[in-house]
């Protein structure tokens, strides 16, 4: 009887009906929420693919699937020179990177020593076509680096040996520390190629006096580096010395030499890593003390004087007088001048007398190019 009464109670019936309605409503809300979530995810995915691309999305997942050092599996990637000379390193970062040297002296690969030809210029290389002829057929034995004004953008064709050989540069001024900074920058970039063994500093007005094979054998075969470093007791030598150089540099160690040098890898590292002498020269050797004539000759004499030949391999003509050597234009390029650059030379090469003393010559203006082209096969051998 009680059960019959309960089943007939209208309140009980209404309660059961409301419970059966609540359950489907909850399921419906969950279903709607799930659909909204899927729709939102789809919209976000489409947006990312449209604006960032499928490759980027896939690439972002790859580091979680591969080891971070996967690109360092072969030695070639340690010894291969940089494919692009332009970088974003500061000088401080660059010099640190360039100063890293292996402690094991024997190379575990067939290392062919190269000569780094470093051009310190303001802008164009007007004699580039002559150098192109000089380098032709000698790939793998040289590398080229160009330091120009930052505003200058070279436009060499892809077939040129000078194509994309500019390095990050800064403004440099003659006779000031910024000039030495530019030279250190060239050396540091060249040191990043582990096969570069010798380093030659040149200007846009320089020409090679012999063919490539002759110059290569002469430089690679030399026991010494070619940098002038002599003791000048006069006003343009010791007269430029400042007592504030002490104790790092004594006046008896003060040296002078040509800006245009050739050095080996060991000396290039000494220049790049130097923090002992640089501050002194930067602060106390200012015009009329021309730091590019004294900093490297003095510092290298102190650190490794026995490795210096104490002469330059770049010929210049001072016979006209003045603060700068003579500049030769098109009308100056004669057979007489060519002979004058070769004849009467006497020097010492590997401790033996030699008549081959200069490998390069300067200063030649752009107007000299055509005449040099005509006489080069007869006198220069290329």
Buried (B, 14 or more C-beta within 10 A) or exposed (E): EEEEEEEEEEEEEEEEEEEEEEEEEEEEEEEEEEEEEEEEEEEEEEEEEEEEEEEEEEEEEEEEEEEEEEEEEEEEEEBEEEEEBEBEBEEEEBBBBBBEEEEEEEEEEEEEBBBBBBBBBEEBBBBBBBBBBBBEEBEEBBBBBBBBEEEBEBEBEEEBBBEBBBBBBEEBEEBBBBBBBBBBBBBBBBBBBBBBBBBBBBBBBBBBBBBBEBBBEBBBEBEBBBBBBEBBEEEEBBEBBBEEBEEBBEEEBBBBBBBBBBBBBEBBBBBBBBEEBBEBBBEBBBEEBBBBBBBBBBBBBBBBBEBBBBBBBBBBBEEEEEEEBBBBEBEBBEEEBBEEBBEEEEBEBEEEEEEBBBBBBBBBBBBBBEBBBEBBEEBBBB
